[in-house]
Amino acid sequence: MFGWTGKLLRVDLSTEKISEEVIPEEILHQFIGGKGIGTYYLFKEVPPRIDPLGPLNRFYLVTGPLQGTKIPITGRCAAVSKSPLTQLYIDSQIGGHLGPELKRAGYDMLIIQGKAGKPVWINISPDERAINDATQLWGKTTHETELALRKAEPKTRVISTGPAGEKLVRFACLTHNFFRNFGRGGLGTVFGSKQLKAVAIRGDKRQISTPDSRKELELVKQLSHRAKKAKERGHSLHFHGTSWLVPYANETGQFPTHNFQTTYFEGHEKISAEQLEASVDNQTRRTPCELCVISCAWTIKKEFPWAPTEKTGEIAMPEYESLGMIGGNLGIDDPQTIIQVNHFCNTIGLDVISTGNVIGLLMEVTQRGLLPKDLQPLGIQFGDKEGLVNLLHKIVAREGIGDILANGTRMFAEQLGPEVEAIAIHGKGLEVPAWDPRGKRGLGLSYVTAAAGASHLRGWPRTTKPPNDKAITVLNSLIEEQNLKILKDSLVICHFTHSISPKFSIKDCMMVLETVTGISASMELVTQAAERIWLLARLFNIREYDNPPREYDILPPRFMQEPIPDGPTKGYTAFINQQDFNESLTELYKRRGCDPDGRPTQEVLKKLRLTALLKEN
Ligand code: SF4
């Protein structure tokens, strides 16, 4: 076998048993790796309607056939589980070094199940596979934990949950390499619920072999050349990371501002990439993932009083999502505050998107006077920097109003009643990221049909137009981009391969799969793999629903009913009208082999070879 190792490591925290298993070759061919393989095992092994914080939930850390080879832009891996935030399917992707290291340790996947009786950490090294006592690490930040576990062997790769995950804040993330996160859906909370503080991985020097090393080298050269070409043409990602998107999102009316009340932030120029860099005296350095030829990430060399050296690994430059959700969405136009809050989220283990969203809701609730009398003194205004930092500590400690906010936007709104639910910005319980769908035609369809909930990383329609025409006009490109993203997340290769020249395409997915595994990867094979994975993630959710699936595929009322009040996309809603939404959703279901209620038909299940799996479960 080439590309894959064909093996998984299973760690049962309840029985303390650690075992190796074979992954059937047929399953690797059908689901590829990463998101695909994780989705297959989640569906097969995790029973419907279990408590995501209970011992029956499982966590899948999954590499793809590219990890451990020489192919660039692949220093990544996927995680899949049931989300404590949405109670549904969640998958997430992370950069750094974790994926290649797991592969070098000999595994395509690590499965963690059960629940430990006391705090533990898992060690995977050339000498041992062990569950170790983590009592001394419990309560530590992700940075302190990583520094402690890498002390003896700096090349050990660590992923850990912070105090937020330990306290079961429902949007806690998992952090690796000090600022790389499995951000969405509460994967850090899953670790916390299992009393699992961290996983440390150190592989050996093995190189994953491919069928033809000459072809592998050609592919390395080709992808490197395409990245170089994009850089020479001045693609901003290569120079500023994602922070270059701040002016773009404002100019196109997609920037979240004051809990998505509008999409143009007056202070956006103060938090642009250039201002951000100037605010740290340009003392930054590139900190790429393993084998990356794009290098989109920067850390700060400067020291800050709020980041003591002995406790801090790296301080990250905020990416676009942080600038949107902590900046515009909370009315903060001060780069230093955003850097500090971003760092706090990385160390304490909070998803910055959900954090900015749930606090944005509290700010709007305060603005509108919708807080109940007993909570009124705890309200906070847009732009309140000191109040924001204090509130973060309360969320992590689950103290006072922080205890309610720690359950996420949907539960916070439900607790306060219908008036607040009407202004809560989430999809299926997952907080909406920093792109307002009222500024881009068809983006709302991407949000409502992603099994994870409202995520910006599940394939977008290829258009720069606002919703000034029917969404059905961009449906072909949306479906193609959804498939491409699923394939990238399964292979696993970075999303930002869209910024090489020419862009990474489905044809490239075929080419890399064939080069590293030697299997004959036709367009039909990879497209069907993407369709299979999309549908299986949806089927996981359908088992959780009380009503027809269509009733859950909805946008927040604000995006459907409130036209943007000002800025470049003034007057737009996410769809021309309700009929436009209904028609385009029905058509998307049809093209995905689902009936008008959003349930897959027997024909598509048979075509995608899912019938047997469904019968078993
Ligand atoms: S482009 Fe950025 S996120 Fe992607 S692999 Fe490179 S450094 Fe990592």
Boltz pocket constraint, residues with backbone or C-beta under 6 A from the ligand:
constraints:
  - pocket:
      binder: B
      contacts: [[A, 73], [A, 74], [A, 75], [A, 95], [A, 96], [A, 287], [A, 288], [A, 289], [A, 290], [A, 292], [A, 293], [A, 294], [A, 295], [A, 296], [A, 297], [A, 494], [A, 495], [A, 496]]
      max_distance: 6.0
